[in-house]
Amino acid sequence: MDAPLSHKTHLCLVYYCSGHGYGHATRVSAFTRHLLSLEETRRPIVYIVSSAPRRIFADSISCGARYRNAAIDPVIVQPLAYRVDRRRSVDVLKDFLARKDELVAEEIAWLRHIGAHAVLSDAAFLGCLAAKQAGIPSALITNFTFDSVYSFLSTSISDVLSPDNQENGLSSLLDILPDHPIPEEELYPHIQQIHAGYHHADLLVRLPGQIPIPSFFQEPVLPAWTWIDVKTGVMRSDIARSILEPVDSQKVLPSIPFPPMMGPKIDRPRTVIQAPLLVRPPSSQLSVYTKEGRSHLLSSIGVPVNRHDPQTTKILVVSFGGQVFRCPSRPSSSIGSVNGSQERLSDLSPQSGTLEEVRTHKRSSEQPPLGPLNFNGDPKLSFSKGISPPTHFELHIPRRRSRSNDLPRRNGLGIELERTTHRLATPGHLWIPGAPPASKPILSPSEQSAEYNMPSFNTIPPTPKELSFENSLDLTARLLPDDSWIAIVCGASRDHLSSQEDSELPENFYVAPKDVYMPDLTAVADVLLGKLGYGTVSECVDACTPFVYVSRPLFIEEHGLRLLLDQDGVGVELSRQSYEAGDWAAAVNEALIRGADMKARKRYEMANGINVHRREEEGKALAGTVLDWVRRWWIEDARALAAA
C-alpha cells in the first residue's frame, strides 16, 4: 500500500471467514454489518472471503459487503454434527498445506490489487500470513484457533463410549466406528505451520466463549489435549482460570516483523481486545417479542393459532447445523442415499480387520505424557507406539420382524398400557438435519431376542445435503415433556415435505422453512436442542434461551462455550445415546426450569423496550475500535516512512 492515507480515505478491509460451520459465518456477517452501519465518513469497504455459501452472509451483503468465494482454510471432517473423523481431517489438512504457498501468493496479489488496508480473520490463518507478506496489518477476531483444534486430535479422549458407559445396553449407532488418536509426531509439523500463520496477526479481538489462543499468549502452550482432564473430560481448573483473566494481565508473544522489502515499519507490540458478544439480533421489524410478531413467525411455520400463546404452549427448537430434513419413507421404500456424497460408514476406515476387532479395540492406556510443543525448535516429545491401526467393518441398522399380530401390552392388573407418548411414524425414526436418527425402541424381553435384518447406513457430510432413512421398526420416543409442548425442526426444506403425509411427522412437531431467521426462532423458543457451536450458543445467551446440547468430545472449542453458558446462560448436557433414543424430555424440562426466570425477564425487557439495542451498540463500538486501530497503524507507518 503506497498511497498515503488521509482522514477522508475509506478503509478497505478484507474479512477472511473459515468455511467450517455456520458459527464463523454468522458472526462475521454480524460484525461486518456493524462496520457498515458506521457513519458515512468512517464506513469502510468490506470484502468477505470464504468457502461458506454467499447466502449465509445475506444480511451483511445487503448492507454493502462484497463477497468472494475461495477455499482459504481446511475443515474438520464430520460424519455427523457431533462426530469427528480424525484421520480424514488430518488428510484434508495435509492436502491444504501442500498448496499453502500457492494460495498465499494468490491472496497477496489480490490484496494488492484491491488496495486492501487490513485483513480481518475468523479464523483462517492464511489471511494473516498473506497480510504480513503484503505489508498490511491483520487482526484475528475469534474465540479459538485451529492449531488447537488439530492439536487436540491426538488426545486419548475417545469419540466412542466404552461398553461400561453405554446406557441401558444401547450404544450410539456410530460407537462402533474406530476412533484413534493421531500420533503427535505426525501432527506436529502441520500444527506448526498453522500456529506460525496465526502468529503473523497483529491484533487479537478475543470473542466470548474463548479457549487459549497459543499463537498470541505465552501460556498455556500446545498441545491442546494437555488443557483437558482426561478422566473427567473437563478443562483443567488452572487453564479455565487463565482464560478468564483480563487480557491486559496475560503475557503476549512478540510480533513477527514485516518483510524487509516492505520498507521501514514500526516494531509495534501485538494488541489484544476482549470483545463483547458478537451475535445476530432478532428482527427489529415486527419483533417476535410482541404478540403480533410471535404469531406471524409461528404461522409462517404452520403452527396453528391455538398454539401461539406462550402461557399455554412451550416451544422446543431442534437445530443441529444445516442438513436438509426429509420425512422417513414408507416401509416399501428403499433406504435413500446422501445426495452429492456416496460415503458409507464402511468407507471411513481402512480395509482390514473385523467388526469384533473394532468393538473390542482399546487404545493403550500407558501413553507417556507429552511435553509442550516448542515452536522455536524441534519438538522434544514422547510419542506412543502402541496405537493399533484402524480396522474395517460393515455397519448395519437392525430391522425388526413384523408385529402385525402383536397383542396390547398390559400390566400385572391386566390394564392395557400405552406404547407411546409421542408416536414416531412407521418407519420409526425422526431425522434432524445434521444429526443421526432419533428414536426409542420399547421392546419386551421376547422382542429383544428377535432377529434383525441389516440395511446399510449412509453418513451425513458437514454441508447441507438431502437424505432419507427407511426402517420398519415400530418405535416410541419420549421426545417432549408433555402435550403442552411443540417442537420446531430447523434446517429442513418444505419442498421435501410436500409429498409426505402430515402423519409421518411426530405429533406436535413442525418444520421451519429452510431460510428461517434463527435469531427470531431462538428468541421464541423456551428451550433449544442442538450441538455446541458459537452461533447457537451466542444466540441462546442473547435470547436467554436455555440450551440442551449434545457434546462433541473432540472439539476443543466446546470447553470455552460451556464456560460461556455457565457464566451467562443455561446449558444442560444430553448424551448422544439419549438423543438418538429419543429420550429428550427430562433434559428439556430441566433446562426449562433452570432458565425460566432468566427467559421471563428477557421477554419482559424486550417487550417493554429495555436494553433492546444493547448488542447493536456494543458491536458498533467494537467496529469503531477496530477501524481506529487500522487507521492509527497506517498513520504511524506513514510517519516512519517519512522519517526514514
Secondary structure as a PSIPRED ss2 file (coil, helix, strand):
# PSIPRED VFORMAT (PSIPRED V4.0)

   1 M C   1.000  0.000  0.000
   2 D C   1.000  0.000  0.000
   3 A C   1.000  0.000  0.000
   4 P C   1.000  0.000  0.000
   5 L C   1.000  0.000  0.000
   6 S C   1.000  0.000  0.000
   7 H C   1.000  0.000  0.000
   8 K C   1.000  0.000  0.000
   9 T C   1.000  0.000  0.000
  10 H C   1.000  0.000  0.000
  11 L C   1.000  0.000  0.000
  12 C E   0.000  0.000  1.000
  13 L E   0.000  0.000  1.000
  14 V E   0.000  0.000  1.000
  15 Y E   0.000  0.000  1.000
  16 Y E   0.000  0.000  1.000
  17 C E   0.000  0.000  1.000
  18 S C   1.000  0.000  0.000
  19 G C   1.000  0.000  0.000
  20 H C   1.000  0.000  0.000
  21 G C   1.000  0.000  0.000
  22 Y H   0.000  1.000  0.000
  23 G H   0.000  1.000  0.000
  24 H H   0.000  1.000  0.000
  25 A H   0.000  1.000  0.000
  26 T H   0.000  1.000  0.000
  27 R H   0.000  1.000  0.000
  28 V H   0.000  1.000  0.000
  29 S H   0.000  1.000  0.000
  30 A H   0.000  1.000  0.000
  31 F H   0.000  1.000  0.000
  32 T H   0.000  1.000  0.000
  33 R H   0.000  1.000  0.000
  34 H H   0.000  1.000  0.000
  35 L H   0.000  1.000  0.000
  36 L H   0.000  1.000  0.000
  37 S C   1.000  0.000  0.000
  38 L C   1.000  0.000  0.000
  39 E C   1.000  0.000  0.000
  40 E C   1.000  0.000  0.000
  41 T C   1.000  0.000  0.000
  42 R C   1.000  0.000  0.000
  43 R C   1.000  0.000  0.000
  44 P C   1.000  0.000  0.000
  45 I E   0.000  0.000  1.000
  46 V E   0.000  0.000  1.000
  47 Y E   0.000  0.000  1.000
  48 I E   0.000  0.000  1.000
  49 V E   0.000  0.000  1.000
  50 S E   0.000  0.000  1.000
  51 S C   1.000  0.000  0.000
  52 A C   1.000  0.000  0.000
  53 P C   1.000  0.000  0.000
  54 R H   0.000  1.000  0.000
  55 R H   0.000  1.000  0.000
  56 I H   0.000  1.000  0.000
  57 F H   0.000  1.000  0.000
  58 A H   0.000  1.000  0.000
  59 D H   0.000  1.000  0.000
  60 S H   0.000  1.000  0.000
  61 I H   0.000  1.000  0.000
  62 S C   1.000  0.000  0.000
  63 C C   1.000  0.000  0.000
  64 G C   1.000  0.000  0.000
  65 A C   1.000  0.000  0.000
  66 R E   0.000  0.000  1.000
  67 Y E   0.000  0.000  1.000
  68 R E   0.000  0.000  1.000
  69 N E   0.000  0.000  1.000
  70 A C   1.000  0.000  0.000
  71 A C   1.000  0.000  0.000
  72 I C   1.000  0.000  0.000
  73 D C   1.000  0.000  0.000
  74 P C   1.000  0.000  0.000
  75 V C   1.000  0.000  0.000
  76 I C   1.000  0.000  0.000
  77 V C   1.000  0.000  0.000
  78 Q C   1.000  0.000  0.000
  79 P C   1.000  0.000  0.000
  80 L C   1.000  0.000  0.000
  81 A C   1.000  0.000  0.000
  82 Y C   1.000  0.000  0.000
  83 R C   1.000  0.000  0.000
  84 V C   1.000  0.000  0.000
  85 D C   1.000  0.000  0.000
  86 R H   0.000  1.000  0.000
  87 R H   0.000  1.000  0.000
  88 R H   0.000  1.000  0.000
  89 S H   0.000  1.000  0.000
  90 V H   0.000  1.000  0.000
  91 D H   0.000  1.000  0.000
  92 V H   0.000  1.000  0.000
  93 L H   0.000  1.000  0.000
  94 K H   0.000  1.000  0.000
  95 D H   0.000  1.000  0.000
  96 F H   0.000  1.000  0.000
  97 L H   0.000  1.000  0.000
  98 A H   0.000  1.000  0.000
  99 R C   1.000  0.000  0.000
 100 K H   0.000  1.000  0.000
 101 D H   0.000  1.000  0.000
 102 E H   0.000  1.000  0.000
 103 L H   0.000  1.000  0.000
 104 V H   0.000  1.000  0.000
 105 A H   0.000  1.000  0.000
 106 E H   0.000  1.000  0.000
 107 E H   0.000  1.000  0.000
 108 I H   0.000  1.000  0.000
 109 A H   0.000  1.000  0.000
 110 W H   0.000  1.000  0.000
 111 L H   0.000  1.000  0.000
 112 R H   0.000  1.000  0.000
 113 H H   0.000  1.000  0.000
 114 I H   0.000  1.000  0.000
 115 G C   1.000  0.000  0.000
 116 A C   1.000  0.000  0.000
 117 H C   1.000  0.000  0.000
 118 A E   0.000  0.000  1.000
 119 V E   0.000  0.000  1.000
 120 L E   0.000  0.000  1.000
 121 S E   0.000  0.000  1.000
 122 D E   0.000  0.000  1.000
 123 A C   1.000  0.000  0.000
 124 A C   1.000  0.000  0.000
 125 F H   0.000  1.000  0.000
 126 L H   0.000  1.000  0.000
 127 G H   0.000  1.000  0.000
 128 C H   0.000  1.000  0.000
 129 L H   0.000  1.000  0.000
 130 A H   0.000  1.000  0.000
 131 A H   0.000  1.000  0.000
 132 K H   0.000  1.000  0.000
 133 Q H   0.000  1.000  0.000
 134 A H   0.000  1.000  0.000
 135 G C   1.000  0.000  0.000
 136 I C   1.000  0.000  0.000
 137 P C   1.000  0.000  0.000
 138 S E   0.000  0.000  1.000
 139 A E   0.000  0.000  1.000
 140 L E   0.000  0.000  1.000
 141 I E   0.000  0.000  1.000
 142 T E   0.000  0.000  1.000
 143 N C   1.000  0.000  0.000
 144 F C   1.000  0.000  0.000
 145 T C   1.000  0.000  0.000
 146 F H   0.000  1.000  0.000
 147 D H   0.000  1.000  0.000
 148 S H   0.000  1.000  0.000
 149 V H   0.000  1.000  0.000
 150 Y H   0.000  1.000  0.000
 151 S H   0.000  1.000  0.000
 152 F H   0.000  1.000  0.000
 153 L H   0.000  1.000  0.000
 154 S H   0.000  1.000  0.000
 155 T C   1.000  0.000  0.000
 156 S C   1.000  0.000  0.000
 157 I C   1.000  0.000  0.000
 158 S C   1.000  0.000  0.000
 159 D C   1.000  0.000  0.000
 160 V C   1.000  0.000  0.000
 161 L C   1.000  0.000  0.000
 162 S C   1.000  0.000  0.000
 163 P H   0.000  1.000  0.000
 164 D H   0.000  1.000  0.000
 165 N H   0.000  1.000  0.000
 166 Q C   1.000  0.000  0.000
 167 E H   0.000  1.000  0.000
 168 N H   0.000  1.000  0.000
 169 G H   0.000  1.000  0.000
 170 L C   1.000  0.000  0.000
 171 S C   1.000  0.000  0.000
 172 S C   1.000  0.000  0.000
 173 L C   1.000  0.000  0.000
 174 L C   1.000  0.000  0.000
 175 D C   1.000  0.000  0.000
 176 I C   1.000  0.000  0.000
 177 L C   1.000  0.000  0.000
 178 P C   1.000  0.000  0.000
 179 D C   1.000  0.000  0.000
 180 H C   1.000  0.000  0.000
 181 P C   1.000  0.000  0.000
 182 I C   1.000  0.000  0.000
 183 P C   1.000  0.000  0.000
 184 E H   0.000  1.000  0.000
 185 E H   0.000  1.000  0.000
 186 E H   0.000  1.000  0.000
 187 L H   0.000  1.000  0.000
 188 Y H   0.000  1.000  0.000
 189 P H   0.000  1.000  0.000
 190 H H   0.000  1.000  0.000
 191 I H   0.000  1.000  0.000
 192 Q H   0.000  1.000  0.000
 193 Q H   0.000  1.000  0.000
 194 I H   0.000  1.000  0.000
 195 H H   0.000  1.000  0.000
 196 A H   0.000  1.000  0.000
 197 G H   0.000  1.000  0.000
 198 Y H   0.000  1.000  0.000
 199 H H   0.000  1.000  0.000
 200 H C   1.000  0.000  0.000
 201 A C   1.000  0.000  0.000
 202 D C   1.000  0.000  0.000
 203 L E   0.000  0.000  1.000
 204 L E   0.000  0.000  1.000
 205 V E   0.000  0.000  1.000
 206 R E   0.000  0.000  1.000
 207 L C   1.000  0.000  0.000
 208 P C   1.000  0.000  0.000
 209 G C   1.000  0.000  0.000
 210 Q C   1.000  0.000  0.000
 211 I C   1.000  0.000  0.000
 212 P C   1.000  0.000  0.000
 213 I C   1.000  0.000  0.000
 214 P C   1.000  0.000  0.000
 215 S C   1.000  0.000  0.000
 216 F C   1.000  0.000  0.000
 217 F E   0.000  0.000  1.000
 218 Q C   1.000  0.000  0.000
 219 E C   1.000  0.000  0.000
 220 P C   1.000  0.000  0.000
 221 V C   1.000  0.000  0.000
 222 L C   1.000  0.000  0.000
 223 P C   1.000  0.000  0.000
 224 A H   0.000  1.000  0.000
 225 W H   0.000  1.000  0.000
 226 T H   0.000  1.000  0.000
 227 W H   0.000  1.000  0.000
 228 I E   0.000  0.000  1.000
 229 D E   0.000  0.000  1.000
 230 V C   1.000  0.000  0.000
 231 K C   1.000  0.000  0.000
 232 T C   1.000  0.000  0.000
 233 G C   1.000  0.000  0.000
 234 V E   0.000  0.000  1.000
 235 M E   0.000  0.000  1.000
 236 R C   1.000  0.000  0.000
 237 S H   0.000  1.000  0.000
 238 D H   0.000  1.000  0.000
 239 I H   0.000  1.000  0.000
 240 A H   0.000  1.000  0.000
 241 R H   0.000  1.000  0.000
 242 S H   0.000  1.000  0.000
 243 I H   0.000  1.000  0.000
 244 L C   1.000  0.000  0.000
 245 E C   1.000  0.000  0.000
 246 P C   1.000  0.000  0.000
 247 V H   0.000  1.000  0.000
 248 D H   0.000  1.000  0.000
 249 S H   0.000  1.000  0.000
 250 Q C   1.000  0.000  0.000
 251 K C   1.000  0.000  0.000
 252 V E   0.000  0.000  1.000
 253 L C   1.000  0.000  0.000
 254 P C   1.000  0.000  0.000
 255 S C   1.000  0.000  0.000
 256 I C   1.000  0.000  0.000
 257 P C   1.000  0.000  0.000
 258 F C   1.000  0.000  0.000
 259 P C   1.000  0.000  0.000
 260 P H   0.000  1.000  0.000
 261 M H   0.000  1.000  0.000
 262 M H   0.000  1.000  0.000
 263 G C   1.000  0.000  0.000
 264 P C   1.000  0.000  0.000
 265 K C   1.000  0.000  0.000
 266 I C   1.000  0.000  0.000
 267 D C   1.000  0.000  0.000
 268 R C   1.000  0.000  0.000
 269 P C   1.000  0.000  0.000
 270 R C   1.000  0.000  0.000
 271 T E   0.000  0.000  1.000
 272 V E   0.000  0.000  1.000
 273 I E   0.000  0.000  1.000
 274 Q E   0.000  0.000  1.000
 275 A C   1.000  0.000  0.000
 276 P C   1.000  0.000  0.000
 277 L C   1.000  0.000  0.000
 278 L C   1.000  0.000  0.000
 279 V C   1.000  0.000  0.000
 280 R C   1.000  0.000  0.000
 281 P C   1.000  0.000  0.000
 282 P C   1.000  0.000  0.000
 283 S C   1.000  0.000  0.000
 284 S C   1.000  0.000  0.000
 285 Q C   1.000  0.000  0.000
 286 L C   1.000  0.000  0.000
 287 S C   1.000  0.000  0.000
 288 V C   1.000  0.000  0.000
 289 Y C   1.000  0.000  0.000
 290 T C   1.000  0.000  0.000
 291 K H   0.000  1.000  0.000
 292 E H   0.000  1.000  0.000
 293 G H   0.000  1.000  0.000
 294 R H   0.000  1.000  0.000
 295 S H   0.000  1.000  0.000
 296 H H   0.000  1.000  0.000
 297 L H   0.000  1.000  0.000
 298 L H   0.000  1.000  0.000
 299 S H   0.000  1.000  0.000
 300 S H   0.000  1.000  0.000
 301 I H   0.000  1.000  0.000
 302 G C   1.000  0.000  0.000
 303 V C   1.000  0.000  0.000
 304 P C   1.000  0.000  0.000
 305 V H   0.000  1.000  0.000
 306 N H   0.000  1.000  0.000
 307 R H   0.000  1.000  0.000
 308 H C   1.000  0.000  0.000
 309 D C   1.000  0.000  0.000
 310 P C   1.000  0.000  0.000
 311 Q C   1.000  0.000  0.000
 312 T C   1.000  0.000  0.000
 313 T C   1.000  0.000  0.000
 314 K E   0.000  0.000  1.000
 315 I E   0.000  0.000  1.000
 316 L E   0.000  0.000  1.000
 317 V E   0.000  0.000  1.000
 318 V E   0.000  0.000  1.000
 319 S E   0.000  0.000  1.000
 320 F C   1.000  0.000  0.000
 321 G C   1.000  0.000  0.000
 322 G C   1.000  0.000  0.000
 323 Q C   1.000  0.000  0.000
 324 V E   0.000  0.000  1.000
 325 F C   1.000  0.000  0.000
 326 R C   1.000  0.000  0.000
 327 C C   1.000  0.000  0.000
 328 P C   1.000  0.000  0.000
 329 S C   1.000  0.000  0.000
 330 R C   1.000  0.000  0.000
 331 P C   1.000  0.000  0.000
 332 S C   1.000  0.000  0.000
 333 S C   1.000  0.000  0.000
 334 S C   1.000  0.000  0.000
 335 I C   1.000  0.000  0.000
 336 G C   1.000  0.000  0.000
 337 S C   1.000  0.000  0.000
 338 V C   1.000  0.000  0.000
 339 N C   1.000  0.000  0.000
 340 G C   1.000  0.000  0.000
 341 S C   1.000  0.000  0.000
 342 Q C   1.000  0.000  0.000
 343 E C   1.000  0.000  0.000
 344 R E   0.000  0.000  1.000
 345 L H   0.000  1.000  0.000
 346 S H   0.000  1.000  0.000
 347 D H   0.000  1.000  0.000
 348 L H   0.000  1.000  0.000
 349 S C   1.000  0.000  0.000
 350 P C   1.000  0.000  0.000
 351 Q C   1.000  0.000  0.000
 352 S C   1.000  0.000  0.000
 353 G C   1.000  0.000  0.000
 354 T C   1.000  0.000  0.000
 355 L H   0.000  1.000  0.000
 356 E H   0.000  1.000  0.000
 357 E H   0.000  1.000  0.000
 358 V H   0.000  1.000  0.000
 359 R H   0.000  1.000  0.000
 360 T H   0.000  1.000  0.000
 361 H C   1.000  0.000  0.000
 362 K C   1.000  0.000  0.000
 363 R C   1.000  0.000  0.000
 364 S C   1.000  0.000  0.000
 365 S C   1.000  0.000  0.000
 366 E C   1.000  0.000  0.000
 367 Q C   1.000  0.000  0.000
 368 P C   1.000  0.000  0.000
 369 P C   1.000  0.000  0.000
 370 L C   1.000  0.000  0.000
 371 G C   1.000  0.000  0.000
 372 P C   1.000  0.000  0.000
 373 L C   1.000  0.000  0.000
 374 N C   1.000  0.000  0.000
 375 F C   1.000  0.000  0.000
 376 N C   1.000  0.000  0.000
 377 G C   1.000  0.000  0.000
 378 D C   1.000  0.000  0.000
 379 P C   1.000  0.000  0.000
 380 K C   1.000  0.000  0.000
 381 L C   1.000  0.000  0.000
 382 S C   1.000  0.000  0.000
 383 F C   1.000  0.000  0.000
 384 S C   1.000  0.000  0.000
 385 K C   1.000  0.000  0.000
 386 G C   1.000  0.000  0.000
 387 I C   1.000  0.000  0.000
 388 S C   1.000  0.000  0.000
 389 P C   1.000  0.000  0.000
 390 P C   1.000  0.000  0.000
 391 T C   1.000  0.000  0.000
 392 H C   1.000  0.000  0.000
 393 F C   1.000  0.000  0.000
 394 E C   1.000  0.000  0.000
 395 L C   1.000  0.000  0.000
 396 H E   0.000  0.000  1.000
 397 I C   1.000  0.000  0.000
 398 P C   1.000  0.000  0.000
 399 R E   0.000  0.000  1.000
 400 R E   0.000  0.000  1.000
 401 R C   1.000  0.000  0.000
 402 S C   1.000  0.000  0.000
 403 R C   1.000  0.000  0.000
 404 S C   1.000  0.000  0.000
 405 N C   1.000  0.000  0.000
 406 D C   1.000  0.000  0.000
 407 L C   1.000  0.000  0.000
 408 P C   1.000  0.000  0.000
 409 R C   1.000  0.000  0.000
 410 R E   0.000  0.000  1.000
 411 N C   1.000  0.000  0.000
 412 G C   1.000  0.000  0.000
 413 L C   1.000  0.000  0.000
 414 G C   1.000  0.000  0.000
 415 I C   1.000  0.000  0.000
 416 E E   0.000  0.000  1.000
 417 L C   1.000  0.000  0.000
 418 E C   1.000  0.000  0.000
 419 R C   1.000  0.000  0.000
 420 T C   1.000  0.000  0.000
 421 T C   1.000  0.000  0.000
 422 H E   0.000  0.000  1.000
 423 R E   0.000  0.000  1.000
 424 L C   1.000  0.000  0.000
 425 A C   1.000  0.000  0.000
 426 T C   1.000  0.000  0.000
 427 P C   1.000  0.000  0.000
 428 G C   1.000  0.000  0.000
 429 H C   1.000  0.000  0.000
 430 L E   0.000  0.000  1.000
 431 W E   0.000  0.000  1.000
 432 I C   1.000  0.000  0.000
 433 P C   1.000  0.000  0.000
 434 G C   1.000  0.000  0.000
 435 A C   1.000  0.000  0.000
 436 P C   1.000  0.000  0.000
 437 P E   0.000  0.000  1.000
 438 A E   0.000  0.000  1.000
 439 S C   1.000  0.000  0.000
 440 K E   0.000  0.000  1.000
 441 P C   1.000  0.000  0.000
 442 I C   1.000  0.000  0.000
 443 L C   1.000  0.000  0.000
 444 S C   1.000  0.000  0.000
 445 P H   0.000  1.000  0.000
 446 S H   0.000  1.000  0.000
 447 E H   0.000  1.000  0.000
 448 Q H   0.000  1.000  0.000
 449 S C   1.000  0.000  0.000
 450 A C   1.000  0.000  0.000
 451 E C   1.000  0.000  0.000
 452 Y E   0.000  0.000  1.000
 453 N E   0.000  0.000  1.000
 454 M C   1.000  0.000  0.000
 455 P C   1.000  0.000  0.000
 456 S E   0.000  0.000  1.000
 457 F C   1.000  0.000  0.000
 458 N E   0.000  0.000  1.000
 459 T C   1.000  0.000  0.000
 460 I C   1.000  0.000  0.000
 461 P C   1.000  0.000  0.000
 462 P C   1.000  0.000  0.000
 463 T C   1.000  0.000  0.000
 464 P C   1.000  0.000  0.000
 465 K C   1.000  0.000  0.000
 466 E E   0.000  0.000  1.000
 467 L C   1.000  0.000  0.000
 468 S C   1.000  0.000  0.000
 469 F C   1.000  0.000  0.000
 470 E C   1.000  0.000  0.000
 471 N C   1.000  0.000  0.000
 472 S C   1.000  0.000  0.000
 473 L C   1.000  0.000  0.000
 474 D C   1.000  0.000  0.000
 475 L C   1.000  0.000  0.000
 476 T E   0.000  0.000  1.000
 477 A E   0.000  0.000  1.000
 478 R C   1.000  0.000  0.000
 479 L C   1.000  0.000  0.000
 480 L C   1.000  0.000  0.000
 481 P C   1.000  0.000  0.000
 482 D C   1.000  0.000  0.000
 483 D C   1.000  0.000  0.000
 484 S C   1.000  0.000  0.000
 485 W E   0.000  0.000  1.000
 486 I E   0.000  0.000  1.000
 487 A E   0.000  0.000  1.000
 488 I E   0.000  0.000  1.000
 489 V E   0.000  0.000  1.000
 490 C C   1.000  0.000  0.000
 491 G C   1.000  0.000  0.000
 492 A C   1.000  0.000  0.000
 493 S C   1.000  0.000  0.000
 494 R H   0.000  1.000  0.000
 495 D H   0.000  1.000  0.000
 496 H H   0.000  1.000  0.000
 497 L C   1.000  0.000  0.000
 498 S C   1.000  0.000  0.000
 499 S C   1.000  0.000  0.000
 500 Q C   1.000  0.000  0.000
 501 E C   1.000  0.000  0.000
 502 D H   0.000  1.000  0.000
 503 S H   0.000  1.000  0.000
 504 E H   0.000  1.000  0.000
 505 L C   1.000  0.000  0.000
 506 P C   1.000  0.000  0.000
 507 E C   1.000  0.000  0.000
 508 N C   1.000  0.000  0.000
 509 F E   0.000  0.000  1.000
 510 Y E   0.000  0.000  1.000
 511 V E   0.000  0.000  1.000
 512 A C   1.000  0.000  0.000
 513 P C   1.000  0.000  0.000
 514 K C   1.000  0.000  0.000
 515 D C   1.000  0.000  0.000
 516 V C   1.000  0.000  0.000
 517 Y C   1.000  0.000  0.000
 518 M H   0.000  1.000  0.000
 519 P H   0.000  1.000  0.000
 520 D H   0.000  1.000  0.000
 521 L H   0.000  1.000  0.000
 522 T H   0.000  1.000  0.000
 523 A H   0.000  1.000  0.000
 524 V H   0.000  1.000  0.000
 525 A C   1.000  0.000  0.000
 526 D C   1.000  0.000  0.000
 527 V E   0.000  0.000  1.000
 528 L E   0.000  0.000  1.000
 529 L E   0.000  0.000  1.000
 530 G E   0.000  0.000  1.000
 531 K E   0.000  0.000  1.000
 532 L C   1.000  0.000  0.000
 533 G C   1.000  0.000  0.000
 534 Y H   0.000  1.000  0.000
 535 G H   0.000  1.000  0.000
 536 T H   0.000  1.000  0.000
 537 V H   0.000  1.000  0.000
 538 S H   0.000  1.000  0.000
 539 E H   0.000  1.000  0.000
 540 C H   0.000  1.000  0.000
 541 V H   0.000  1.000  0.000
 542 D H   0.000  1.000  0.000
 543 A H   0.000  1.000  0.000
 544 C C   1.000  0.000  0.000
 545 T C   1.000  0.000  0.000
 546 P C   1.000  0.000  0.000
 547 F E   0.000  0.000  1.000
 548 V E   0.000  0.000  1.000
 549 Y E   0.000  0.000  1.000
 550 V E   0.000  0.000  1.000
 551 S C   1.000  0.000  0.000
 552 R C   1.000  0.000  0.000
 553 P C   1.000  0.000  0.000
 554 L C   1.000  0.000  0.000
 555 F C   1.000  0.000  0.000
 556 I C   1.000  0.000  0.000
 557 E H   0.000  1.000  0.000
 558 E H   0.000  1.000  0.000
 559 H H   0.000  1.000  0.000
 560 G H   0.000  1.000  0.000
 561 L H   0.000  1.000  0.000
 562 R H   0.000  1.000  0.000
 563 L H   0.000  1.000  0.000
 564 L H   0.000  1.000  0.000
 565 L H   0.000  1.000  0.000
 566 D H   0.000  1.000  0.000
 567 Q H   0.000  1.000  0.000
 568 D H   0.000  1.000  0.000
 569 G C   1.000  0.000  0.000
 570 V C   1.000  0.000  0.000
 571 G E   0.000  0.000  1.000
 572 V E   0.000  0.000  1.000
 573 E E   0.000  0.000  1.000
 574 L C   1.000  0.000  0.000
 575 S C   1.000  0.000  0.000
 576 R H   0.000  1.000  0.000
 577 Q H   0.000  1.000  0.000
 578 S H   0.000  1.000  0.000
 579 Y H   0.000  1.000  0.000
 580 E H   0.000  1.000  0.000
 581 A C   1.000  0.000  0.000
 582 G C   1.000  0.000  0.000
 583 D C   1.000  0.000  0.000
 584 W C   1.000  0.000  0.000
 585 A H   0.000  1.000  0.000
 586 A H   0.000  1.000  0.000
 587 A H   0.000  1.000  0.000
 588 V H   0.000  1.000  0.000
 589 N H   0.000  1.000  0.000
 590 E H   0.000  1.000  0.000
 591 A H   0.000  1.000  0.000
 592 L H   0.000  1.000  0.000
 593 I H   0.000  1.000  0.000
 594 R H   0.000  1.000  0.000
 595 G H   0.000  1.000  0.000
 596 A H   0.000  1.000  0.000
 597 D H   0.000  1.000  0.000
 598 M H   0.000  1.000  0.000
 599 K H   0.000  1.000  0.000
 600 A H   0.000  1.000  0.000
 601 R H   0.000  1.000  0.000
 602 K H   0.000  1.000  0.000
 603 R H   0.000  1.000  0.000
 604 Y H   0.000  1.000  0.000
 605 E H   0.000  1.000  0.000
 606 M H   0.000  1.000  0.000
 607 A H   0.000  1.000  0.000
 608 N C   1.000  0.000  0.000
 609 G C   1.000  0.000  0.000
 610 I C   1.000  0.000  0.000
 611 N C   1.000  0.000  0.000
 612 V C   1.000  0.000  0.000
 613 H C   1.000  0.000  0.000
 614 R H   0.000  1.000  0.000
 615 R H   0.000  1.000  0.000
 616 E H   0.000  1.000  0.000
 617 E H   0.000  1.000  0.000
 618 E H   0.000  1.000  0.000
 619 G H   0.000  1.000  0.000
 620 K H   0.000  1.000  0.000
 621 A H   0.000  1.000  0.000
 622 L H   0.000  1.000  0.000
 623 A H   0.000  1.000  0.000
 624 G H   0.000  1.000  0.000
 625 T H   0.000  1.000  0.000
 626 V H   0.000  1.000  0.000
 627 L H   0.000  1.000  0.000
 628 D H   0.000  1.000  0.000
 629 W H   0.000  1.000  0.000
 630 V H   0.000  1.000  0.000
 631 R H   0.000  1.000  0.000
 632 R H   0.000  1.000  0.000
 633 W H   0.000  1.000  0.000
 634 W H   0.000  1.000  0.000
 635 I H   0.000  1.000  0.000
 636 E H   0.000  1.000  0.000
 637 D H   0.000  1.000  0.000
 638 A H   0.000  1.000  0.000
 639 R H   0.000  1.000  0.000
 640 A H   0.000  1.000  0.000
 641 L H   0.000  1.000  0.000
 642 A H   0.000  1.000  0.000
 643 A H   0.000  1.000  0.000
 644 A C   1.000  0.000  0.000
